[in-house]
């Protein structure tokens, strides 16, 4: 069934859209089924669960960390994670930089680079419980910081966001457009002026099982889909 679900989802994705199979709370056996069907990018949100899966699943899997990340957990992710989606504070960036230096040799051995790729998470939804930078906060931070000096071991790859948990397409579109507006403001301002161009800062990760088709219409090129592939989560 997982193979069929994956094929059904892939059939709806444009060619330039990357699928992250959100595998958190699902057992390794289900991930193996998806892997056997050709999926290589999986999204996890707990470092302990990720570590257990990494130990038993093929090592060419690309693990993306998509959950809220506490600074004291960063060190556990360094040997395993190829992309952190949920970078939502200046403090977290500082800790990722610190741990990137500490785990430079381990990352070089596994990924061929000591740098840590991240997405900057925006808060555009109605729910206060969601994390992320306000767009103007992020623009100000990157305008006032010399990125390559403060965070030399971090590669800024793009933006991540989540729409409000409502059944309202107009609301989703409004929030996704806020992400795109911030993206263009960053590219046309602080990022380009510091040597970070569209080729590097190219990932727009928004859209999940319920709203990913709207997200793609609004500019997303990476979507995080779990339920439509694996079914309801097993907590």
FENHU-V883528 format. One record per residue. RES is the residue in one small letter. SS is DSSP state (H for helix, E for strand, - for the rest). PSI is psi in whole degrees, 0 to 359 (NA if undefined). Layout:
BEGIN
<<RES:SS:PSI> <RES:SS:PSI>>
END
This chain:
BEGIN
<<x:-:323> <x:H:319> <x:H:316> <x:H:318> <x:H:316> <x:H:315> <x:H:322> <x:H:318> <x:H:313> <x:H:326> <x:-:341> <x:-:358> <x:-:136> <x:-:162> <x:-:329> <x:-:14> <x:-:128> <x:E:133> <x:E:121> <x:E:115> <x:E:111> <x:E:105> <x:-:4> <x:-:140> <x:-:5> <x:-:145> <x:-:159> <x:H:329> <x:H:324> <x:H:323> <x:H:323> <x:H:321> <x:H:316> <x:H:320> <x:H:315> <x:H:337> <x:-:7> <x:-:357> <x:-:136> <x:-:344> <x:E:124> <x:E:145> <x:E:125> <x:E:162> <x:-:3> <x:-:129> <x:H:325> <x:H:316> <x:H:319> <x:H:317> <x:H:318> <x:H:319> <x:H:321> <x:H:328> <x:H:335> <x:H:351> <x:-:163> <x:-:143> <x:-:2> <x:-:6> <x:-:140> <x:E:112> <x:E:126> <x:E:132> <x:E:120> <x:-:355> <x:-:174> <x:-:130> <x:-:119> <x:-:148> <x:H:326> <x:H:355> <x:H:350> <x:H:317> <x:H:330> <x:H:336> <x:H:335> <x:-:318> <x:-:350> <x:-:328> <x:E:130> <x:E:336> <x:E:130> <x:E:117> <x:E:330> <x:E:48> <x:E:109> <x:-:12> <x:-:157> <x:H:320> <x:H:320> <x:H:321> <x:H:317> <x:H:320> <x:H:321> <x:H:318> <x:H:315> <x:H:315> <x:H:333> <x:H:320> <x:H:317> <x:H:322> <x:-:25> <x:H:317> <x:H:321> <x:H:320> <x:H:322> <x:H:319> <x:H:322> <x:H:320> <x:H:351> <x:-:9> <x:-:148> <x:-:351> <x:-:151> <x:E:123> <x:E:133> <x:E:156> <x:E:143> <x:E:123> <x:E:129> <x:E:144> <x:-:107> <x:-:355> <x:-:167> <x:-:328> <x:-:127> <x:-:340> <x:-:340> <x:-:146> <x:-:172> <x:-:162> <x:E:144> <x:-:143> <x:H:314> <x:H:328> <x:H:316> <x:H:317> <x:H:317> <x:H:317> <x:H:311> <x:H:342> <x:H:330> <x:H:0> <x:-:136> <x:-:98> <x:H:312> <x:H:338> <x:H:318> <x:H:322> <x:-:61> <x:-:339> <x:-:15> <x:E:133> <x:E:114> <x:E:114> <x:E:345> <x:E:202> <x:E:153> <x:E:148> <x:E:167> <x:-:137> <x:-:166> <x:-:148> <x:-:72> <x:-:159> <x:-:69> <x:-:98> <x:H:323> <x:H:321> <x:H:317> <x:H:313> <x:H:318> <x:H:316> <x:H:321> <x:H:323> <x:H:331> <x:H:321> <x:H:314> <x:H:323> <x:H:319> <x:H:319> <x:H:311> <x:H:323> <x:H:322> <x:H:315> <x:H:322> <x:-:1> <x:-:252> <x:H:328> <x:H:308> <x:H:323> <x:H:341> <x:-:13> <x:-:13> <x:-:113> <x:-:184> <x:-:333> <x:-:320> <x:-:310> <x:-:74> <x:-:353> <x:E:130> <x:E:97> <x:E:97> <x:-:152> <x:-:126> <x:-:191> <x:-:321> <x:-:331> <x:-:12> <x:H:330> <x:H:324> <x:H:318> <x:H:317> <x:H:318> <x:H:331> <x:-:3> <x:-:355> <x:-:140> <x:-:7> <x:E:129> <x:E:147> <x:E:106> <x:E:126> <x:-:298> <x:H:319> <x:H:344> <x:H:310> <x:H:350> <x:-:189> <x:-:147> <x:-:150> <x:-:107> <x:-:NA>>
END
